[in-house]
Every structure is written in structure tokens, then in C-alpha cells.
């Protein structure tokens, strides 16, 4: 494989350096998909679905994500450029749909960066309350906001912004190390709980919450799969920086989803088995997993859980900084966002404007309290699901039925009836997730606060689109295709 210069400019189109190794990309997908949720939310999932319902829900959700990943595998191989779903939607449906997809996906990525930073502050409340709970400022939606936790979250955002500005090599290598430590911590917790003499299997009873139909319990967990596994789609955002063949990306995504599903299941079972889960949930603890683990192992258990959680938070912060900055870089390079977002750092050749923008927006979030941020993050699941659906629809358009005649412009390796059907099923899965989140009466329907946040984001998107409309129309379709996909006069720029 030939390697381009660290910074190439084809006309006015800047390209990122190919610096990401395969294991780093796998770690970006896994670490982003897991993040903080596996360590903080098991009691919430147990309350919703019980041990069996939660585990089944995550496994089914993981299988559905693999179904969606089939489409990602094709499109990453065919269009290994920054921007991921934004670029694919442009290829399939044009610039208006690409803006819609990119707008919602940007929101989702930035919110998850902010939420991971707030999770670090939550960890500080448990491990270092004398620091995190200093300087009570005010209360928002029942959540007390302390200056100490605001500073903890802000410091994490600044540190990871600086790390990502320094280059993909540094962030990729650290991401891989963080993932290994996180996996080791989860393995120790699960083995320790299972082998502990004070953890009878009766702690896992009942399998489902009382008064809840098993199918409804499982479905409620399946509905959050777009949020729970969001992060595997960070892989296409970084496709321009692969130092390996893009065809390997599908296998890396599937492996990340499988490991993430096992990790979620491990933390749910460890929490439920450490003490009778129904009693644990009934107490409405701030951090139930910590209470369960500390009851068995004391301070050692809390330390081990804190290390695993901090690694999950770091992988989430780092992975979504990569994704958010590459997405806004691609949109800036295409002139959909102001062109400044398409610039690269003069020394490090990283999309520093997008990184600084992400950090700047996220630095506002800790001041609003965690409950308000959760409302926005719940709404952002809509944006992620929209991106999944668009990707599968584009793949369905590009795949050809086996045996059908080829036409000019057909991509290599797209003659497959099986993959065409799978891409259609992936699109239907995305529509189903949207229905579960939006339809009244659904067990996973968005709350009223999240619905209001969704309307506000839609209005902002429409306003921004109209403000940029004149600038966007100055870019011809051929020019935009070149800026987004690296194609000029019908020829795609070489990727290997």
C-alpha cells in the first residue's frame, strides 16, 4: 500500500493522513459503543427489563446492529472518506438529504462527548466527593450542580481536545490501551462476583420485573440499541485515515459490536448477582453498580469499577471527538458548514477547528446539570437512527440483484441479492427504531422534554440550512462530489 504525504491537497480539497492502524480503529468502535453506560446504567436496565430481559435485549439489539453494519461494510469499502453517513447520503440522495443526516449526526456525537464528560464528574462524586461536591452553585431539574464537578468535566474535555489536535496516532494508540484496561477490569469484576461465596444465583431472580410482560421488557431494551451501540459508526468517519485496506472495516465493526454486547451483558449480570437486584433497584441508588460491588468487595471493588468506568469514559470521549471532528471537517470541506471547518492544523494535520468547536459546545453542558443533558442525549438517538437508516437505503440502491446486467458507474462487488436484502432489512430496522422512539404508547417513547429538544434542533437545522443556502448553491454538484467523495471528472482519487 502506498502512503501519501502527511498533507495532500487536490485542488482545494485537503485530505487527512493515513495514520490509523486496524486495532486502533477497532478500539475506537468498541470504546465509543461502550463508553460510560455499561458501568453506570445497569440498575436502570434491570428496573426496565430484569436480568434476562436486559441481556436478551442487548443481544438482540447487537444482532440488529450487525445487520445494519452490512451496509456500512460496503460503503466504507467503496467510499473511504471522512464524513461517513454524510458522504453516503450525498451519494445516494443528494446534498439536501446529506445535510439532514449530517446535522442530526453531529448533534448525537457532540452530546455523547458531553455526556461522557459528565459521567466522569459523576464518578468524582462517588470516589472523590470532597473534590466534586465543592461549591454548590444551583439546582437544575432536581440535579445539584457543583463547581467541582463542572471543573472535572471541563478539564476532561480540554485534555482530550488537546490530545486529538496532536494527531490520530496518539489518540488511536491511547484508545487501544484504554480498551484493553477496560476489558480486563470488566473480566475481573464478573469473575470475582461469580466466584464470590456470597453471591447465590437466587440474586438473579426474578428474570423479569414483576408486572411487566417479558416481550415488552425486552423490546424496551432493544429500542435503545441505536444509542447503546452508537460508536461502531465512528469507523466510517475515520475511513480516510486507515493505513489498511478499507475492506477490513466490516470485520472490525462486527467484532466491536460482539465484544460490546458481551461487555454490556457482563456488567448487567455482575450488578444483578452481587446482591438481590430487585432490592437494589427498589432503593433507587445514584450508582447502583457501585453499591452492589462495594457490598461484596468493599473499597477494592469500587477501585476496580472506577478504573473500568474511567477507561470507558476516556474511550467514549476520545472516540467521539474523532467522529465529531471528522464529520464537521467533511461538511466544512464540502462547504455545507463554513469552510473553516475544513482546515487542517498546520503542524499536526488534524481537523482542529472541528475539535475546538466540539470542545466549545460541550464545555457549556456541565453547567446545565446531568438531567437536562440526558434529555438532549435521549433525543439525539433519533439522529443516530436517521443516519443508520440513510446508510442502509444507500446500500440498497447500490447493491444489484445477483445476475443483473452491470451498468456504467456500478461499484465493484455490489452484485449480491443476499446483501441487497440485508441492506433493506437494515433500513427497515432503522425505521422500526424510529417508530419505537416516536410513536405514542411505545415502551421507548421519548419523554416530553426530549421531544421539545428534538423540535428545537429541527428548527435550528432549518434556520441554518436557509442561512447557508446561497453559499451552498454556489458549489456545483460536480464540485461538491469532488469535495465530499474525492471524485473529479468521474474518477475517484486513489485510496491505496
Secondary structure by P-SEA (a helix, b strand, c coil): ccccccccccccbbbbcccccaaaaaaaaaaaaccccccccaaaaaacccaaaaaaaaaaaaaaaaaaaaaaaaaaaacccccaaaaaaaacccaaaaaaaaaaaaaaaaaaaaaaaaaaaaaaaaccccccccccccccccbbbbaaaaaaaaaaaaaaaaaaaacaaaaaaaaaaaaaaaaaaaaaaaaaaaaccccccccccccccccccaaaaaaaaaaacccccccccccccccccccccccaaaaaaaaaaaaaaaaaaaaaaaaaaccaaaaaaaaccccaaaaaaaacccaaaaaaaaaaaaaaaaaaaaaaaaaaaaaaaaaaaaccccccccccccccccaaaaaaaaaaaaaacccccaaaaaaaaaaaaaaaaaaaaaaaaaaaaaccccccccccccccccccaaaaaaaaaaaaaaaaaaaaaccccccccccaaaaaaaaaaaaaaaaaaaaaaaaaaaccaaaaaaaacccccccccccc
